[in-house]
């Protein structure tokens, strides 16, 4: 009786895999794709937050850096050329 139940369960599992494997693969691929896209969206939100909150809030340093690059690049490299 136990062997019969096991064989019946194995037959059911085999039929399920044979008949539904393509739809299972498609569904799992979609889930994986959504997960990867979610990670990417989270990363983009983090970049946006970092630029807005950390870089933009340090305006004096950003201005000084911009001025230094502008003076060095324009005054000493571009203008002489």
C-alpha positions as protocol buffer text, in pm:
chain_id: "A"
residue {
  index: 1
  type: UNK
  ca { x: 0 y: 0 z: 0 }
}
residue {
  index: 2
  type: UNK
  ca { x: 282 y: 245 z: 87 }
}
residue {
  index: 3
  type: UNK
  ca { x: 467 y: 161 z: -231 }
}
residue {
  index: 4
  type: UNK
  ca { x: 150 y: 219 z: -432 }
}
residue {
  index: 5
  type: UNK
  ca { x: 102 y: 562 z: -269 }
}
residue {
  index: 6
  type: UNK
  ca { x: 463 y: 653 z: -338 }
}
residue {
  index: 7
  type: UNK
  ca { x: 435 y: 544 z: -702 }
}
residue {
  index: 8
  type: UNK
  ca { x: 111 y: 737 z: -739 }
}
residue {
  index: 9
  type: UNK
  ca { x: 276 y: 1049 z: -593 }
}
residue {
  index: 10
  type: UNK
  ca { x: 573 y: 1008 z: -824 }
}
residue {
  index: 11
  type: UNK
  ca { x: 345 y: 967 z: -1125 }
}
residue {
  index: 12
  type: UNK
  ca { x: 156 y: 1282 z: -1025 }
}
residue {
  index: 13
  type: UNK
  ca { x: 483 y: 1474 z: -983 }
}
residue {
  index: 14
  type: UNK
  ca { x: 612 y: 1349 z: -1318 }
}
residue {
  index: 15
  type: UNK
  ca { x: 288 y: 1449 z: -1494 }
}
residue {
  index: 16
  type: UNK
  ca { x: 295 y: 1791 z: -1329 }
}
residue {
  index: 17
  type: UNK
  ca { x: 654 y: 1850 z: -1438 }
}
residue {
  index: 18
  type: UNK
  ca { x: 590 y: 1724 z: -1791 }
}
residue {
  index: 19
  type: UNK
  ca { x: 275 y: 1934 z: -1840 }
}
residue {
  index: 20
  type: UNK
  ca { x: 370 y: 2253 z: -1653 }
}
residue {
  index: 21
  type: UNK
  ca { x: 747 y: 2291 z: -1677 }
}
residue {
  index: 22
  type: UNK
  ca { x: 739 y: 2566 z: -1943 }
}
residue {
  index: 23
  type: UNK
  ca { x: 489 y: 2779 z: -1751 }
}
residue {
  index: 24
  type: UNK
  ca { x: 684 y: 2729 z: -1428 }
}
residue {
  index: 25
  type: UNK
  ca { x: 1008 y: 2836 z: -1598 }
}
residue {
  index: 26
  type: UNK
  ca { x: 840 y: 3140 z: -1753 }
}
residue {
  index: 27
  type: UNK
  ca { x: 687 y: 3245 z: -1421 }
}
residue {
  index: 28
  type: UNK
  ca { x: 1011 y: 3202 z: -1228 }
}
residue {
  index: 29
  type: UNK
  ca { x: 1201 y: 3394 z: -1497 }
}
residue {
  index: 30
  type: UNK
  ca { x: 954 y: 3682 z: -1463 }
}
residue {
  index: 31
  type: UNK
  ca { x: 995 y: 3680 z: -1084 }
}
residue {
  index: 32
  type: UNK
  ca { x: 1373 y: 3686 z: -1120 }
}
residue {
  index: 33
  type: UNK
  ca { x: 1353 y: 3972 z: -1371 }
}
residue {
  index: 34
  type: UNK
  ca { x: 1129 y: 4172 z: -1137 }
}
residue {
  index: 35
  type: UNK
  ca { x: 1375 y: 4113 z: -854 }
}
residue {
  index: 36
  type: UNK
  ca { x: 1672 y: 4234 z: -1059 }
}
residue {
  index: 37
  type: UNK
  ca { x: 1477 y: 4540 z: -1178 }
}
residue {
  index: 38
  type: UNK
  ca { x: 1383 y: 4611 z: -815 }
}
residue {
  index: 39
  type: UNK
  ca { x: 1750 y: 4606 z: -716 }
}
residue {
  index: 40
  type: UNK
  ca { x: 1834 y: 4840 z: -1002 }
}
residue {
  index: 41
  type: UNK
  ca { x: 1552 y: 5081 z: -910 }
}
residue {
  index: 42
  type: UNK
  ca { x: 1667 y: 5079 z: -548 }
}
residue {
  index: 43
  type: UNK
  ca { x: 2021 y: 5157 z: -658 }
}
residue {
  index: 44
  type: UNK
  ca { x: 1900 y: 5448 z: -875 }
}
residue {
  index: 45
  type: UNK
  ca { x: 1699 y: 5588 z: -582 }
}
residue {
  index: 46
  type: UNK
  ca { x: 2010 y: 5562 z: -365 }
}
residue {
  index: 47
  type: UNK
  ca { x: 2217 y: 5750 z: -626 }
}
residue {
  index: 48
  type: UNK
  ca { x: 1952 y: 6021 z: -653 }
}
residue {
  index: 49
  type: UNK
  ca { x: 1937 y: 6055 z: -272 }
}
residue {
  index: 50
  type: UNK
  ca { x: 2315 y: 6070 z: -246 }
}
residue {
  index: 51
  type: UNK
  ca { x: 2342 y: 6341 z: -507 }
}
residue {
  index: 52
  type: UNK
  ca { x: 2053 y: 6544 z: -368 }
}
residue {
  index: 53
  type: UNK
  ca { x: 2124 y: 6511 z: 3 }
}
residue {
  index: 54
  type: UNK
  ca { x: 2498 y: 6464 z: 33 }
}
residue {
  index: 55
  type: UNK
  ca { x: 2657 y: 6640 z: -262 }
}
residue {
  index: 56
  type: UNK
  ca { x: 2408 y: 6923 z: -304 }
}
residue {
  index: 57
  type: UNK
  ca { x: 2402 y: 6996 z: 68 }
}
residue {
  index: 58
  type: UNK
  ca { x: 2777 y: 7058 z: 55 }
}
residue {
  index: 59
  type: UNK
  ca { x: 2744 y: 7349 z: -186 }
}
residue {
  index: 60
  type: UNK
  ca { x: 3053 y: 7542 z: -64 }
}
residue {
  index: 61
  type: UNK
  ca { x: 3278 y: 7243 z: -129 }
}
residue {
  index: 62
  type: UNK
  ca { x: 3111 y: 7174 z: -463 }
}
residue {
  index: 63
  type: UNK
  ca { x: 3151 y: 7540 z: -563 }
}
residue {
  index: 64
  type: UNK
  ca { x: 3516 y: 7544 z: -458 }
}
residue {
  index: 65
  type: UNK
  ca { x: 3586 y: 7225 z: -650 }
}
residue {
  index: 66
  type: UNK
  ca { x: 3406 y: 7358 z: -956 }
}
residue {
  index: 67
  type: UNK
  ca { x: 3601 y: 7683 z: -939 }
}
residue {
  index: 68
  type: UNK
  ca { x: 3932 y: 7502 z: -893 }
}
residue {
  index: 69
  type: UNK
  ca { x: 3864 y: 7277 z: -1190 }
}
residue {
  index: 70
  type: UNK
  ca { x: 3748 y: 7573 z: -1397 }
}
residue {
  index: 71
  type: UNK
  ca { x: 4055 y: 7781 z: -1310 }
}
residue {
  index: 72
  type: UNK
  ca { x: 4299 y: 7496 z: -1363 }
}
residue {
  index: 73
  type: UNK
  ca { x: 4137 y: 7358 z: -1677 }
}
residue {
  index: 74
  type: UNK
  ca { x: 4055 y: 7688 z: -1846 }
}
residue {
  index: 75
  type: UNK
  ca { x: 4335 y: 7916 z: -1726 }
}
residue {
  index: 76
  type: UNK
  ca { x: 4626 y: 7678 z: -1750 }
}
residue {
  index: 77
  type: UNK
  ca { x: 4531 y: 7431 z: -2025 }
}
residue {
  index: 78
  type: UNK
  ca { x: 4255 y: 7554 z: -2259 }
}
residue {
  index: 79
  type: UNK
  ca { x: 4338 y: 7926 z: -2276 }
}
residue {
  index: 80
  type: UNK
  ca { x: 4703 y: 7879 z: -2377 }
}
residue {
  index: 81
  type: UNK
  ca { x: 4597 y: 7644 z: -2655 }
}
